[in-house]
Structures are given as C-alpha cells and as structure tokens.
Amino acid sequence: MSKTAVTISPDVRPEVATFALQVEQTPDGTDATGAPKFKTEFNVITKGRDLDTIKEKSPDSILIEQTFGYNKPTSPAGFAIAIPDPDEQVIIFNAGLAQRFRSKATQLLKAVDSDGNPEFQPVEGTYDMQSVLNEPLQRRNLSPTEKLERALTAAGLSQDMIASFLQQAAAQQKGN
C-alpha cells in the first residue's frame, strides 16, 4: 500500500524519513553435524551517515530501504489535521511530554556551577516540574574536545587511542 503525504493546510508540513532494514549474520558455532551455524540479526538504520557507510562497506546486507512520509503540525491547529483521532493526539502528546520531562529533569540534575558542583538543590517531597516544562529546552553545545571524542568513538577507535588523541589535542590547544 502506497500513500503519499499531501500538505492540505499551512498548519502542517510534509516530513520524510528514510529507513533501511539490514541483516547481519555472525558465526555462532557449529551444529551437531559440524556445519557452521549463524546468528541472524535485523537492524533498522535511518538514512544518514550510518546507512551510507553500511551501503558502501556491505551493500548486500541492506534488505529493504524505504522513505516514509507524514504531516508534521506547525501550529496547534495542525495537530488535529495531522492526527485527526483525539485519543491518538493525547497519546502522542503524552509521549512527547514524557520525553521533554526526562530531558528537563536530566538537565536540572546535571547542571553545575563554575566550580563544578551540582546546582540542583533537592526539595522535600515532589519537585513540581510544571514551570520548568514551559521553559524552552536549553541545548548545550559540545566543546571541540567533546566533539572530537564523540567522532573518535563513532569511528570505533580504542579508548587508549582516543585518550592519546585527546591528549595531543589538549597539548596543541595549550600551544596556541
């Protein structure tokens, strides 16, 4: 069944995302006759660097690649257009709210002052998050060192190699 998302209102905009199903078979010993056994895993990969890398290195491992579309609300009125069922609207809203709640609580707990001490002060009973949920989410930009560490980790380097690169980067920054 093929359906194409069509924008029918300025309150929604079409969004697309490409996914792929990858199969990986890894040796898993032998059976009673001595024939090799394999463990099969299926992974869903989203379009981007990971999928491009997999297609480059082992294109035969991609079984299915599909772009999916949906309408994304751009206003409160668009929510009813994108998701007409009121019960589903509540479910989707609550899922997003729960994610936002976890992000905000994590942000509160991880905040540190200039000396590196936690800023959060626990309260007696339950901390009311209502006002915090209404604040815009604060995104913390990664430092160049954190970006380097993330890239080296993603490249699959050992922790020793990553530590060595980070030390070299720190020494180079001190020299500048």
C-alpha positions as MATLAB code, in Angstrom:
seq = 'MSKTAVTISPDVRPEVATFALQVEQTPDGTDATGAPKFKTEFNVITKGRDLDTIKEKSPDSILIEQTFGYNKPTSPAGFAIAIPDPDEQVIIFNAGLAQRFRSKATQLLKAVDSDGNPEFQPVEGTYDMQSVLNEPLQRRNLSPTEKLERALTAAGLSQDMIASFLQQAAAQQKGN';
ca = [
       0.000    0.000    0.000;
       1.474    3.308   -1.034;
       0.320    6.610    0.262;
       1.904    9.983   -0.285;
       1.572   12.699    2.338;
      -0.007   15.820    0.890;
       0.056   19.156    2.648;
      -3.529   20.317    2.907;
      -3.051   23.251    5.232;
      -0.415   25.798    6.226;
      -0.770   24.281    9.719;
       1.078   21.108    8.667;
       4.121   20.425    6.548;
       5.221   17.183    4.917;
       8.149   15.379    6.516;
      10.007   12.349    5.227;
      12.471    9.922    6.746;
      14.290    7.037    5.089;
      14.815    3.764    6.910;
      16.559    0.562    5.908;
      16.431   -2.995    7.193;
      19.869   -4.522    7.492;
      20.574   -8.199    8.081;
      23.783   -9.267    9.794;
      24.882  -12.863   10.098;
      27.642  -13.717   12.537;
      29.171  -17.160   13.054;
      27.627  -18.933   16.035;
      29.484  -22.239   16.314;
      28.510  -25.438   14.563;
      25.538  -27.755   14.655;
      25.598  -31.492   15.518;
      26.780  -32.380   12.009;
      29.661  -29.908   12.140;
      28.050  -27.456    9.734;
      28.511  -23.786   10.651;
      25.630  -22.039   12.422;
      24.936  -18.347   12.105;
      23.182  -15.883   14.354;
      20.963  -13.557   12.324;
      20.178  -10.035   13.491;
      17.955   -7.483   11.831;
      18.740   -3.807   12.407;
      16.753   -0.759   11.387;
      19.014    2.030   10.164;
      17.906    5.601    9.483;
      19.063    7.446    6.403;
      22.272    9.282    7.015;
      25.928    8.615    7.637;
      25.322    5.160    9.160;
      23.276    3.940    6.220;
      25.667    5.429    3.670;
      28.623    3.734    5.389;
      26.850    0.359    5.518;
      25.817    0.612    1.857;
      29.429    1.384    0.977;
      31.005   -1.427    3.015;
      28.399   -4.179    2.629;
      25.616   -3.201    0.225;
      24.216   -6.754    0.152;
      23.339   -6.504    3.860;
      20.551   -3.969    3.138;
      17.335   -5.927    2.539;
      14.865   -3.048    2.351;
      15.170    0.712    2.025;
      12.040    2.848    2.261;
      11.220    6.536    2.622;
       8.190    7.211    4.816;
       6.194   10.429    4.899;
       3.859   12.112    7.338;
       2.387   15.526    8.054;
       4.059   17.447   10.863;
       1.991   20.082   12.671;
       3.369   23.620   12.522;
       0.704   25.042   14.838;
      -1.800   23.805   17.424;
      -4.478   23.750   14.698;
      -2.247   21.486   12.610;
      -2.259   18.828   15.292;
      -5.910   17.976   14.565;
      -5.141   17.887   10.833;
      -2.086   15.642   11.168;
      -3.684   13.344   13.770;
      -7.496   13.532   13.487;
      -8.225   10.991   16.262;
      -8.394   12.873   19.615;
      -7.318    9.792   21.602;
      -4.225    9.396   19.409;
      -3.489   13.117   19.812;
      -3.387   12.650   23.589;
      -1.171    9.550   23.321;
       1.293   11.308   21.007;
       1.298   14.486   23.097;
       1.930   12.492   26.276;
       4.814   10.588   24.670;
       6.430   13.878   23.664;
       5.731   15.410   27.067;
       7.315   12.426   28.826;
      10.449   12.793   26.670;
      10.580   16.517   27.359;
      10.089   15.848   31.096;
      13.030   13.385   31.136;
      15.233   15.852   29.240;
      14.406   18.718   31.584;
      14.885   16.607   34.747;
      18.228   15.359   33.431;
      19.230   18.922   32.574;
      18.355   20.086   36.100;
      20.309   17.292   37.759;
      23.397   17.664   35.538;
      23.706   21.458   35.831;
      26.923   22.501   37.568;
      28.244   25.825   38.780;
      31.587   27.352   37.764;
      33.356   25.212   40.387;
      31.882   22.001   39.004;
      29.430   21.471   41.867;
      25.810   20.447   41.205;
      23.462   23.448   41.103;
      20.287   21.492   41.809;
      19.014   21.614   45.368;
      16.568   18.834   46.254;
      13.255   19.801   47.847;
      11.151   17.993   50.399;
       8.552   15.819   48.640;
       7.981   16.129   44.888;
       9.676   18.767   42.737;
       6.989   20.496   40.639;
       8.205   20.466   37.027;
       5.233   22.391   35.568;
       7.030   25.733   35.202;
      10.230   24.032   34.003;
       8.312   22.200   31.255;
       7.139   25.547   29.881;
      10.696   26.875   29.524;
      12.440   26.456   26.172;
      14.783   23.459   26.120;
      18.386   24.575   26.589;
      20.717   22.776   24.244;
      24.303   22.626   25.367;
      26.855   22.947   22.596;
      29.636   20.393   22.713;
      33.153   21.700   23.163;
      35.674   20.943   20.399;
      37.205   18.290   22.663;
      33.814   16.639   23.250;
      33.124   16.703   19.506;
      36.500   15.081   18.829;
      35.870   12.399   21.448;
      32.419   11.643   20.022;
      33.816   11.384   16.461;
      36.681    9.110   17.536;
      34.294    6.875   19.480;
      31.952    6.679   16.481;
      34.948    5.716   14.329;
      35.431    2.679   16.586;
      38.824    3.598   17.991;
      40.014    2.023   21.232;
      39.780    4.014   24.460;
      43.616    4.157   24.589;
      43.790    5.674   21.106;
      41.020    8.139   21.930;
      42.828    9.190   25.121;
      46.042    9.678   23.131;
      44.314   11.850   20.514;
      42.609   13.914   23.228;
      45.953   14.476   24.988;
      47.521   15.606   21.715;
      44.606   17.952   21.055;
      44.873   19.426   24.568;
      48.609   19.959   24.172;
      48.064   21.627   20.803;
      45.390   23.941   22.277;
      47.761   24.996   25.063;
      50.415   25.782   22.454;
      48.075   28.189   20.610;
];
